[in-house]
Amino acid sequence: MDKPQNFQSLIMNLQHFWADQGCLIWQPYYSQVGAGTMNPATFLRVLGPEPWKVAYVEPSVRPDDGRYGENPYRFQQHYQFQVILKPDPGNPQELYLNSLKAIGIDPHKHDIRFVEDNWDSPALGAWGLGWEVWLDGQEITQFTYFQQAGGFVLDPVSVEITYGLERIAMPLQGNYHFRDLKWNDEFTDGDVNYQAESEHSKYYFEIADVNRLRQMYDLFEKEANLALSNGLVLPAHDYILKCSHTFNILDTRGAIGVTERQALFSRMRDLAHRNAEVYLNQRQSLEYPWLNKNKTVRAQPEPQPSSPKTTSGSDLSTVDQSLLIEIGTEELPAADLNTALEQLTKSAPALLDELHLKHSEIKILGTPRRLVIFADKVASCQEDSVQIIKGPSVSRGLDESGKPTPAAEGFARGKGIPVEKLTKKTLEGGEYLVAELHLKGQPTLEILSTELPKLIAGLHFDKPMRWNSSNVAFSRPIRWLLALLGEQVIPFEYAGLISGNSTRGLRFHNPESLIVKKAQDYFAFLDGQGIQLDPLKRKNSISEQVIQLNKSELAEETLDAGLLDEVTNLVEAPTALIGSFDKTHLNLPDEVLVSVMKKHQRYFPMRKPDGSLLPRFITIRNGDRQFIESVTYGNEQVIQARFADANFFISQDIQQKLGDFLPRLKTLTFHLKLGSMLDKTNRISAIVEKLSDLLKLSDSEKVTALRAAELCKADLVTHMVTEMTPLQGIMGRYYALKSGESKAVGQAIEEYYYPRFSGDKSPSTKAGLVVGIADRLDSLAGLFAVGSAPTGTKDPFGLRRSAIGLVQNLINAEIDFNLSQGLEFAAQALSKTVSFTPEQQKVSLTFIISRLENVLLDQSYIYDVVAAILAEQGNNPSQAFQAIKQLTDWVKRPDWNTILPAYARCVRITRDQKTRFSVEPDGFVDPSEKELAAAVKTAQAIQRKVGSVDDLFNAFMPMIPVINRFFEGVMVMAEDQTLRQNRLGLLQQVAEMAKGVADFSKLEGF
Amino acid sequence: MDKPQNFQSLIMNLQHFWADQGCLIWQPYYSQVGAGTMNPATFLRVLGPEPWKVAYVEPSVRPDDGRYGENPYRFQQHYQFQVILKPDPGNPQELYLNSLKAIGIDPHKHDIRFVEDNWDSPALGAWGLGWEVWLDGQEITQFTYFQQAGGFVLDPVSVEITYGLERIAMPLQGNYHFRDLKWNDEFTDGDVNYQAESEHSKYYFEIADVNRLRQMYDLFEKEANLALSNGLVLPAHDYILKCSHTFNILDTRGAIGVTERQALFSRMRDLAHRNAEVYLNQRQSLEYPWLNKNKTVRAQPEPQPSSPKTTSGSDLSTVDQSLLIEIGTEELPAADLNTALEQLTKSAPALLDELHLKHSEIKILGTPRRLVIFADKVASCQEDSVQIIKGPSVSRGLDESGKPTPAAEGFARGKGIPVEKLTKKTLEGGEYLVAELHLKGQPTLEILSTELPKLIAGLHFDKPMRWNSSNVAFSRPIRWLLALLGEQVIPFEYAGLISGNSTRGLRFHNPESLIVKKAQDYFAFLDGQGIQLDPLKRKNSISEQVIQLNKSELAEETLDAGLLDEVTNLVEAPTALIGSFDKTHLNLPDEVLVSVMKKHQRYFPMRKPDGSLLPRFITIRNGDRQFIESVTYGNEQVIQARFADANFFISQDIQQKLGDFLPRLKTLTFHLKLGSMLDKTNRISAIVEKLSDLLKLSDSEKVTALRAAELCKADLVTHMVTEMTPLQGIMGRYYALKSGESKAVGQAIEEYYYPRFSGDKSPSTKAGLVVGIADRLDSLAGLFAVGSAPTGTKDPFGLRRSAIGLVQNLINAEIDFNLSQGLEFAAQALSKTVSFTPEQQKVSLTFIISRLENVLLDQSYIYDVVAAILAEQGNNPSQAFQAIKQLTDWVKRPDWNTILPAYARCVRITRDQKTRFSVEPDGFVDPSEKELAAAVKTAQAIQRKVGSVDDLFNAFMPMIPVINRFFEGVMVMAEDQTLRQNRLGLLQQVAEMAKGVADFSKLEGF
């Protein structure tokens, strides 16, 4: 296909291609949908057992992607081409790649990649695993194996292929702005769609009336429920879609807060679920009419090479042979590749050992498309072995005359040997009759036939998926299995596949596959295609190439280790290349540039030795240097567009000061019962005011903290943060500085989010710390007050994270702070909105302390030490932390077993007493008790730091011998009541010394 | 194309076909639309001067077409394929017909027809003229020349072609139910759409919450206004579409009354108009960027045969030749064909006469596709002629000496003749100088070249249209012009065409066209194709065929004249055929069957001699008997589906009694301020109660009237009437009888609508009459009360019709009835709802009387007679009518000119007196006045029928001589005041005799 296709021809060609594959060609839906998935031809038809193949265009409306028609790649409406293949035809990736050829994409000229991207739609209760398909760094297709829809597990799984048509058409035509994209020979996409982009963007971002849209949402939802209650699936579905679109507009207007979002999602999900259920019931009651149609659908089994003749194992049984196992997969996610390799590194040798198969070193290798087990030499046969099986004890197995009892006879019969062959053996300290079974080693071929499926099945992944009727779960579909012992195929079946001796090469390289005669051929074949099978070598190769390219540009030579690891797992045949972008984009904040390059594109940013960014990036192509210019060019266009996008947002945002965004926070709901984000901001300010005094901030710190509190949420309604939420705080600081705020205020606005993730830093300034505490206290108090506390595994508002951040920061800042006091502040700030009752305060405090406990346990503090301290000091995390460190040391002391018991005696004997007895010094009669009374008085007089374990024990230590003598000298529970109560009172005073420090009864050995 | 195409291939083939014609292939819209027209790719793009060609599928949602998936052809969602060609390419019909071939329709095997169907969308302020295209009686396409959109006149005009895809695909596949239609090789339309049909139908008809939908409508409308006020055309358009769809659902739920419908349409139209205006301004301010693209579009001029060499007229100038003019058009509407023929019958001979062209008889012939003027002999040259031009009068033109004055010289110079050549002539009673111009006859060829365009331009049509840049207006586009004088082309240009000698045959017949050498060839050619050019012969042919077929089935031989006239104008080559339908459909009411056959299908129903219907129909195919079986079969499927539709409705309806529909009238709004149709029904009942007494109905008539009043609107919410409004009343009676009501009640329910149109009958029973009066009084009173009276040409609620019906019925029933009294009854019934003030009552009364005046003038009563009576008796139409008849007779009397003046004298002399003087009998002095006083007394004593003109004049006649003597005998305006006032008082009494009868001062000659 020489002439670049115009847009409409491309669509028609895709229609023809998929029609030829047996797909029904369907039409776009008559409702604004965010994706073709929402068309009932996907959303409903993927449910249930009936087969279904469909393809259609879907003009997809995503209000928040609106760019007023100015961004080359992003629009409020883009054109999707949606394909559903149900069930998995076995080769959907290949079908897809053929469709690209059918529309004129020469895969050799591009870098086509399957990059992990899992999809879920919280509104539809749907999710799946799969990839983005990249064409030279540009996402052109979403490829997903649907696992669930409407909250129902899908069986069979559907393959969903969603083409982003503009993004495919543009590089094909050599255009890199949608406005230049030729729709037909006369008109461009810009001609026919620019005005719509511009106007709808304005409508969605600036004009849409929030109040009216909320009313619409409400009406749509009610109407959906009405339809549903009448069993009308499709009308209900229509209204769910309208809810969804209305939600999207509200969201784009910045009118939806985090908590409201959760609530609305949950309502939509519930509707979608109930609707799916009704649909499933409908189909069931119709007895699944399309199941019959299935018969006419040609099955498309993955072609398997005919298994070569395997000569019987016996004649080779003593010869060592190479073992080569290749699990051929669709592109594994980077993390899954790692975990698979790790698991195999343990499990493969363990298996051979366990099977008594002698072997040379076992190498575990792999790329995104294959997991490989290789051993140069493996015995062709198991070693013979002896197995000893324990029978009855000698006393039970032999009678007094030494003859086998019926028990022994039964045991021998069970093992298939004569009773005489049983021997005596001393096992586990007793003497038993045992059977010694001599096992003849089995041929390796035979035994591996049985064991290899188990080995593969033993691989576990965090997010496994199913794809075909075998219902096997794996990271991504397994598409071929190569298993060779020497030149023999090890025959087995797994995941619907039969093992063979065929492998596949690098995508788009010739030959596409190879029948492997022996292991060397295999390695030579992959090598010849540039595939680096060894992850370490691959990583080194990338690292060297990147460093080399950095050198060539006089750039800093360090490179991000995490990114390197990831990229290593994204390619089979890495080739690095340099791309550049317009240096005007360097005006953007570094964090934005880096975030876009690393997170979105997996590019290595390039920096000058002074640390400043260069307008360059390095990316790793999967393949060789052929046509690398066109790959480079494509990647450059992509990053340009992404930066243009960021630039668009920021330039929009800085047209006003950060403070000017505050009124818009009113439209951003935090929680229906807790008001808007502006309400929250006001509460944060009120709490900060009190905390500043309590925590003794300097005047200037307080001023900073109060200003930061006021502005801390303002960036949430900026375009940049709306677009890239992880930049919240970062953009806040950036915009604050642009707006003339002090550096300190900017810093506090960024830092109050710290720690943003496990292991992140804490705020470095008091102002940031205090705003962060206030924010978290408000969330915890507010959400507990309105009954939105976490339950079970559900924590939709991230309160665990809030509590952890709160205690972590207090610990790191070493600040004494009474959580109860803080919650009381929060209660006061909330008082106009909701009542946060003392009972709720107690529950939320317990919740926070239990997070604190987890934090400490994660830091490897011993559980009983932690429990002992938190029982008394949980209220004050920093102080508790100090105490725990001290107690940890005390517990390790060699004399601890004299200290604790002395104290414990005093406690144990008094703890059941309901009365606190007063001590009458003159009532003591025995010298030992008089001595103890004096010692107690002395100890009590010692000045101790609040909560200090050291101070406690330093005061207590001198008392230990006195206590011991006391118990030797007197009987506490004397008959004489006066005497007894006086002694108990004295011991009560000893026991009470630990009050506010620890509850030592929680310690082991108390 | 041998294999019947599946649905998706058909769509793809249409896409390819139109893409090849340079159309941009667009996508369905993301909003529920009733038609592809509402997609902005049509609705907006047809505005303004820029060229645009587009084609797309549009799944079109029309809630009230929902049939629960049970009707073969009707669904709440059908698939349209929409094409817009802007400007007119010159041959859109041919392109369209080619597209049918491209999807496998062999036109020879079918009857393909262009049947007048004009399109308008009150909601969009859009309309156009064109056709339904019929395939064997089935409407498969709407073909329209857009004249206006959004209230703007379109220039250029767009051609809109809207395919009904299912209806095309079904006969192609040989399937006649959508559920059997193959979508692809595996699935049928029923597989993928039946459930949707069933569920959405249920939702639209039974479930949708009216109250919520009204709220949605309101929100959408507000949001549209908001977008519009921000200049956002497309967002506004989206909300207009949502309004429209919501309106449609409400309508389907039966929740929209006539008056509310008007109000909502007007609001939507206003929005659409303002939006179109903003769009036009946008394009203008962009300087119409697509105008440039036009240059690359290949113009597609209608191929014109090269004009044959025309030999100079001179050598043939004296020979008579035949004249043949053919105006070739796209299919003319039946009525337009008639009017065109009528006009030409007058104008063509008149033109030749006026041009002094001698000619034999001129025949005017025509079919839907051609208007023909033919004369066997026309002189090749005009006759020579003399023209006499009036100059100055002799007295002004000649001085006393008889020499020409400068005035005469100037006149002669102006006419180009020497002054001596002026002659004297007596003209218009005076003597003038005249110029006699001797004109040499011009060659006919030359003169017709100039005059023929004017002849064509002189044709006028009720609804003319424009189609190309010539902006010529005609009934339908003119596509070729044949103009032959003998063998010579009469060259001229009109409507963008150049005249020639080429004609075209019957569609799909070979040869398609002919170069006509001489007139005989032309007639032979058409004859050879079966075209009957003479309308009368064509009509007779049809009539004979129909009668013949009736005979063959032993059916009644009469046939509907109106239908015959219409059908004659629908075909060029008529061939009658008989089709049949399932006789179970004969259970449907006759009116329904006949209405469907005649109105929808233009079929002749067949009746047994006893008048009952046969399950047969006759239809007239355009063409010969080839493949007539397939044409018959197709037509039979269509009528089956239509009857199934009616059957569906009626069987739904009769599941409950007519009275059971009453509560649903509550949801049918009559007018926002006047409540529901149920409210109206209640008011009608209240008025009927009073009218029954006033008009002295018998007890049983009153009972009937009251029951009929209660039920009279109930059928409006039945399915059948919702579907076919003209059946209102008819179905009401049918359902009433089915529900066990008396025959009289049923009859009244039907009759109260009488007269339904101009010339229709009046009710035959008192009950029907009274209910009809009450209904109309309520409408008039209510709508005047709320300010919805007709203004200018606007009469959205048909109040003129109501008033006319009201007075017509009163006249026909000869019932004395005081309209003021009636309006007062209506005011009382309305009193709980709105106040109908005395002032408004007066205005509405005037309105009704002025309708009455029109009715009478239409019956040719003389305007002054009518005015004289109505001035006094307009209030009582029947009585006024009698009086007018009488006065008309009086006015015709030979002695009228003695009667009127005698009376007039009395009036004239008294009418300016402000005071009414009492008469003092003793005050008269002259015998003549004493005599008159006595005569007045005598006349006053005569018993006269109220309002009777006869009685008045019978009383007055004897007074005439007395009056004359009086005026001779006395001077009325005597100096003596007492005397004067006494005489004036006496004359006032004479004048007052006409009070309540007529205001004779309105008469001419008064």
Interface residues (C-beta under 8 A of the other chain):
Chain A: Q8 S9 I11 M12 Q15 H16 A19 G22 C23 L24 I25 W26 Q27 P28 Y29 Y30 S31 Q32 V33 A41 V57 P59 V61 Q77 Y79 W183 N184 D185 E186 F187 D191 V192 Q195 A196 E199 H200 K202 Y203 I207 A208 D209 R212 Q215 M216 L219 K222 E223 L226 A227 N230 L232 V233 L234 P235 Q282 P289 W290 K293 T296 V297
Chain B: Q8 S9 I11 M12 Q15 H16 A19 G22 C23 L24 I25 W26 Q27 P28 Y29 Y30 S31 Q32 V33 P40 A41 V57 P59 V61 Q77 Y79 W183 N184 D185 E186 F187 D191 V192 Q195 A196 E199 H200 K202 Y203 I207 A208 D209 R212 Q215 M216 L219 K222 E223 L226 A227 N230 L232 V233 L234 P235 Q282 P289 W290 K293 T296 V297
